[in-house]
């Protein structure tokens, strides 16, 4: 009886040992394959992985599990890569926009933005402070109120805080607790500047034409009255017609200048070649010789650069306009210098006078059409305020530029840069 019991215990002990060994082996296999499954789900290279690389020599159920895991991982990676590519594309577009773009949530926490938005408000994000709110960046209450109003009624709203125009648009969301709005900031400075130039141009052009028209109308009415009264003889007709003809010539001259300027502003390509600077300068001096003598000016020419790559007629007009202005408006100063200088990648034309100069407040606008520093003196000299506008656009057509260096009572120097071929 005791021997039988001992045999039973021995058999139970052996069975227990076999069970424990089998359990340990099976557990180790499961843990190892689980770790491999986790590694698979984290792997970035699953395209070349084959079914059975993890659950080799196992049942079809485990192979199906591995197949499903590989499928999910591959799909996840494709979707993630697609998302990153699309996001990169959006970020590239956003970063290239000159408009400021910002996205905020319903608490006005900034979610995304582009570089233009940073530039608009001189803001540099603090990486140590991940949660930044719109009111921390934009100090204008009207802007904050516009965003809040969009969240309240889910409509597009517009406001303007000079010189910025803002449009706020609600973004679609499936979750009522996660609502976003997109703000687009437009810099209206250039548009308003252009509009002001247009208004000034219309006003100045109208003013310039009003004077000769008034003269023509006045003398025409006077001639009509005298003809009706039969009190008009030959000499009187000539006396009355001369101002009419002069005013008509003045209007015709203004119209021709405006038409020429409009042609130059088209920025059409120019036929350019290497021109001798000394010859160009001599031809221009001959054209304005009468004005130079009348104003008793002394023009000193230095051609340190023997040639310039330019269009002949355009180059002559540039130099002629600069010299004419210097002769007319340099006051009592007699000396004017014309200097051609060879630079590393260009040729510089410098026209300098020792006149009264141009104060800082006028320097940024002297190249605008009809702009005059001293309106009364310009009209006395017969100018329209178009000469420097011609110079600016002629230089742009050459691919170059013109700039002004001047101080009050220290004279003015205009520098034109002609690029080398």
Number of C-alpha atoms within 10 A of each C-alpha: 6 7 8 9 10 11 12 12 12 12 12 12 12 12 12 12 12 12 12 12 12 12 12 12 12 12 12 12 13 13 12 13 16 14 13 15 18 12 11 18 16 12 13 11 11 15 11 6 11 11 15 15 11 19 22 12 10 10 9 12 10 16 18 14 14 20 16 13 16 21 13 13 20 18 12 13 17 12 12 12 12 12 12 12 12 12 12 12 12 12 15 12 11 18 17 12 14 16 22 23 23 22 21 22 21 17 13 19 17 21 17 12 19 20 18 20 22 16 13 17 12 10 13 10 11 9 8 6 7 11 11 16 15 19 14 11 16 15 11 10 10 13 22 14 11 19 28 17 15 21 21 11 10 17 12 17 16 15 15 14 12 10 12 16 17 21 19 25 20 22 15 12 10 7 7 9 9 11 17 23 23 20 24 18 20 19 16 15 13 10 11 13 11 12 12 12 17 13 12 16 16 13 12 17 17 11 12 17 17 13 14 20 17 13 17 21 13 15 18 15 12 13 18 13 13 15 13 10 9 9 10 14 10 7 9 12 13 11 11 16 16 13 16 21 14 14 19 17 13 18 18 13 12 18 14 12 16 16 12 12 19 13 12 20 16 10 15 12 10 14 11 16 13 14 16 15 20 16 13 17 20 11 13 19 19 10 11 14 12 11 14 20 11 10 15 14 19 14 17 12 15 15 17 14 18 16 20 27 20 24 18 17 10 20 23 17 16 21 21 20 18 22 24 16 18 26 26 19 19 21 15 12 17 16 17 21 17 21 18 23 18 18 13 7 11 18 23 22 23 21 23 25 26 20 23 18 20 21 15 12 9 13 16 11 16 20 22 18 22 24 22 19 16 11 14 9 13 17 13 9 12 10 16 18 21 20 24 22 20 26 25 21 23 25 22 18 20 22 16 18 18 20 15 18 15 21 16 12 12 15 20 22 23 19 19 23 23 24 19 17 11
